[in-house]
Amino acid sequence: SEHLSWTQHTDAIIKKAHQRLYFLRRLWGFGMSKGILLNLYRCTVENILTGCIMAWFGNLNVQERKGLQNVVTTAQSITGFDLPTAEGVYRSRCLKKSAIIIKDPQSFHHCHQEEGTGA
């Protein structure tokens, strides 16, 4: 479509995450341990929220970021654990990837340093 937007992508992710939160709530209601609830969150909800996050999160507006954070906040109340925010995951993954690129002698960064044009 000519009118693709990050809003459509974010809405789809949030909808899918809320569907998975339903099962998390049900298991909590059955008295499932917090550890199992946390593992279930990481495998089923966090996985959806953070899939390819480095490619799209930086383009979201404030409202879209709040929608993602609302999912995390709901999951925190169900699991009883402090969970990383979507923005926190985005930042840590970007920093980790940047460190890998900087350390890689084959990276663009190193090629330009050797030529005297890099920083």
C-alpha positions in Angstrom: 0.0 0.0 0.0 1.1 3.6 -0.6 0.0 4.6 2.9 2.0 2.2 5.0 2.9 3.7 8.4 4.6 2.8 11.6 1.2 3.2 13.3 -0.2 0.2 11.4 2.8 -1.8 12.3 2.7 -0.7 16.0 -1.0 -1.3 16.3 -0.6 -4.9 14.9 2.2 -5.6 17.4 0.2 -4.2 20.3 -2.9 -6.2 19.3 -0.9 -9.4 19.1 0.8 -8.7 22.4 -2.5 -8.1 24.2 -3.8 -11.4 22.8 -0.8 -13.1 24.5 -1.3 -11.2 27.7 -4.7 -12.8 28.0 -3.0 -16.2 28.5 -0.5 -14.7 30.9 -3.4 -13.4 33.0 -5.2 -16.8 32.9 -2.1 -18.6 34.1 -1.7 -16.0 36.9 -5.3 -16.7 37.9 -4.5 -20.4 38.1 -1.7 -19.6 40.6 1.3 -20.2 38.2 4.6 -19.2 39.7 6.1 -15.8 39.0 9.2 -17.4 37.4 7.1 -19.3 34.8 5.0 -16.2 34.1 8.2 -14.2 33.5 9.5 -16.9 31.1 6.2 -17.0 29.3 6.2 -13.2 29.0 9.7 -13.2 27.5 9.0 -15.9 25.0 5.5 -14.8 23.9 5.1 -11.1 24.5 8.5 -9.5 24.7 9.5 -11.4 21.7 6.7 -9.8 19.7 7.4 -6.3 21.1 11.1 -6.3 20.4 11.3 -8.3 17.1 13.5 -6.2 14.7 13.2 -3.3 17.2 16.3 -1.6 15.9 14.7 -1.2 12.5 11.4 0.5 13.5 11.4 1.8 17.1 13.3 5.0 16.3 10.6 6.0 13.9 7.7 5.8 16.4 5.9 8.8 17.7 5.2 9.4 21.4 1.7 7.9 21.2 3.0 4.7 19.6 5.8 4.4 22.2 3.2 4.8 25.0 1.1 2.0 23.5 4.0 -0.3 23.6 4.9 0.7 27.1 1.3 0.1 28.3 1.8 -3.6 27.2 5.0 -3.8 29.3 3.3 -2.1 32.3 0.4 -4.5 32.1 2.8 -7.5 32.0 4.7 -6.1 35.0 1.5 -6.1 37.0 0.8 -9.7 36.0 4.3 -11.1 36.5 5.3 -9.0 39.6 8.7 -8.3 38.0 10.2 -5.0 36.8 10.5 -5.5 33.0 12.7 -3.6 30.6 10.9 -0.9 28.7 10.7 -1.1 24.9 12.9 2.0 24.7 15.4 0.4 27.1 15.6 -2.7 24.9 16.0 -0.5 21.8 18.8 1.5 23.3 20.7 -1.5 24.7 20.5 -3.4 21.4 21.7 -0.3 19.5 24.6 0.2 21.8 25.5 -3.5 21.6 25.4 -3.5 17.8 27.4 -0.3 17.7 30.1 -1.9 19.9 30.3 -4.9 17.6 30.6 -2.7 14.5 33.4 -0.6 16.1 35.3 -3.7 17.1 35.0 -5.3 13.6 38.2 -4.6 11.6 36.2 -5.2 8.4 33.6 -2.6 9.2 33.1 0.6 7.2 34.3 2.6 10.3 37.8 0.9 10.2 38.1 1.2 6.4 37.7 4.9 6.6 40.0 5.3 9.5 42.8 3.6 7.6 42.3 5.9 4.6 42.6 8.9 6.9 39.0 10.0 6.3 37.3 8.6 9.4 37.1 9.9 12.9 
